[in-house]
Amino acid sequence: MSRHEFVSYQDAYQVISDYIQFYNKRRMHGSLSDLSPLEFINELAAGKVKPFIVKV
């Protein structure tokens, strides 16, 4: 388990915000052909991957 001690609220906010940005934009997703969401959007726009329907 990894731990981080924050020196202030601003420090904690920054670390958590950075992680959220990483998780939502740069982290590779198996459901997106092992691309990050940002890469997937770019590949989709370039026609390199086909869109797919997500069934709920």
ABEGO torsion letter per residue (X at the ends): XBBBBBABAAAAAAAAAAAAAAAAAABBBAAAGGBBAAAAAAAAAAGABBBBBBBX
